[in-house]
Amino acid sequence: MNKRISINGKRPLMAIFALSLLVSLTISFVNPVASVRVSASGYDLPIGDHEGFPMRGASKTVASDYNPLSVRARNSKNAANAVSHGYYYEKLNMDEKRDFYDALYIACDSSRRLKKSDKLPSSDSEADVVSKGGYLFYSGSESRNRYYNADSMECTTVVNEAIEAVCYDHMANVEYYMCDWQIYEFETNGVYKDYIIMQEYTADDYDKIDQAVAAKAKEYANKVKALGLVDANNTAVTVLNVHDWYTKQVVYGNIGSTGKSYFNFSHTAYGALCKGRAVCDGYSLGYALILKELGINTKVVTGYAKTSSGSTGGHAWNMVNIGGDWYEEDTTWADASNSSGAYINHAYYNKTTYEYRVGIEGSKHERGAPYGGRLIDTATGTKYTYEATLALLSGQEPQYNDNSGEESSTNTDSTNENSSDNNTTTTDTSYNEPVTLEASPIVCKVNSDQTATIRGVTDTADSTLDIPSTALINGKEYPVTEIEAEAFKGNRNIREITGGHNIVSIGKAAFSNCKNLRTVDLSQTDVKTIGAKAFNGCSKLKKVKLNGDYLKKVGSKAFNKLNKEVKITIYARNKKTYNKLVTKVTKAGAKNAKFKSKKSLGIKYN
């Protein structure tokens, strides 16, 4: 018997981050709304303008009518072996992501993708899917439905990171952003087949738009040359000149209305270069294309921005290679404004990834799932800061900053666009002793699998334990995946625990008898295991938030002897998952706790 699982519907994967939702952190699958500009240090910082792709929910299973001999497939000039891969593809860390990348590239080809006016295939007909150009990108003995289903946490990273990769490997092409996709999965005698169809979201000619973007990037590159902004002897001077000139060419905001905030040209280089109006990813793409035309290697970085007020949203910025080292830049936040008018803010110019993460002026840039920024190289350059580059412009000998809180790494990337993108860091990973992190009381140890384990804190620990996503040791970042047994046992300083996106395991008695601990927020983590007595004896603990979609094992007495008024909120995609975890936590000691269910966040904040 042939069965078909149609994956369609209109449930967004991630809401764009409205301020009221960010405060409550009760994000559910709702329609995106306008991004938020939060005032900080006298100017506005746009946040929440980099969205996740609208996700599809699974529908009914039906019998297939497909017969290869009777179906005439739509012609396509593109084939799997013709896919153009790039830097971002190579950074994808799962076969599912790489397969989906290829599928997007092929299905978006102008000879295959559907026009806006075309009718999608019938949800009951595999034959119709094939005849309308559906591309078969997976066939195997296991279903991949969960990777494209909004009810699955796995879909958030697989879909978004693959889409970002294909968009940023082909920065001048708008179709990868402006086409809506449908996945169709069929089963025949235990063999699963996944098809994809891409449909243009607007009636515009995307091929002509791509040509216009490429032409405009060349035009702008020639213009900055004509204006004398290119310094043939110093790339750092050129980058600063182009950064400041480009920032004045773009106005922040959406372009008209397409009925959805995701499918909007403001997210593309077309918005920034051809229309002069964009949001963060459009700013970043336009800037990267101009610099690439000048032979300067530039990347787009994605993740979260967190303002000094605590508001968090999806964001995109750049990483530029100068003299073989990477530097972080944010042209969106450089386009600052206040009551006195517009000006260029250089607070976020040519910084390291470490500086972005720990915060500048109280605001942070964090690379985290489901965004692809966490997969790419980090920036460690400290030579060409804004101040040092100004000195070059004035003809002075710059005082280079070689001590920005992290050790330097060796980067083999040339500024020539035809050179390798590889970022090589020489690091000794055989650590036998714990290492105290820079600008943090946290002590970590590097493991043989290139992850880091938190061993504890120094005596100067703050009342808030903000568990980092990564640990920077000897110029290299390692994902922090574990908290060691008894790491914080008996600690009387800690009152609140937050962060820890990459944490998957909390060891035995890790926080036992932390007598002043009041709040534990693990809702944004991937924690799968909480060890025995992990929070035993935390008598003042009143608020606990858990991610029920990941947490599978709760050890004996993990939540024993807590405050009698403790409230435990469990984020779960369905009631069944919620009920299972309530049973486990109750058995682990939380018999008097008040439990509350909330819909899965679907996104993670750091």
Secondary structure, DSSP 8 states (H G I E B T S, - for coil): -EEEEEEEEEEESS----HHHHHHT---S------EEEEETTEEEEES-S---EEEEEEEEEE----GGG------S--GGG----HHHHH--SHHHHHHHHHHHHHTSTTTSB-TTS----TT-HHHHHHTT-EEEEEESS--GGGGBTT-THHHHHHHHHHHHHHHHSTT--HHHHEEEEEEEEEETTEEEEEEEEEESSSS-HHHHHHHHHHHHHHHHHHHHHTT---TT-HHHHHHHHHHHHHTT-EES--S--SSSSS-GGGSHIIIIIISEE-HHHHHHHHHHHHHHTT--EEEEEEEEE-TTS-EEEEEEEEEEETTEEEEE-HHHHEEEETTEEEE--TTSSB-HHHHHH-BTTBEEE--TTSGGGGS------SS-HHHHHHHHTT--------SSS--------SSTTS-------------S-EE-TTSSEEEEE-TTS-EEEEEE-TT--SEEEE-SEEEETTEEEEEEEE-TTTTTT-SS--EEEE-TT--EE-TTTTTT-TT--EEEETTS---EE-TTTTTT-TT--EEEEETTT--EE-TTTT-S--TT-EEEEEESSHHHHHHHHHHHHHTT-TT-EEEEEE--SS---
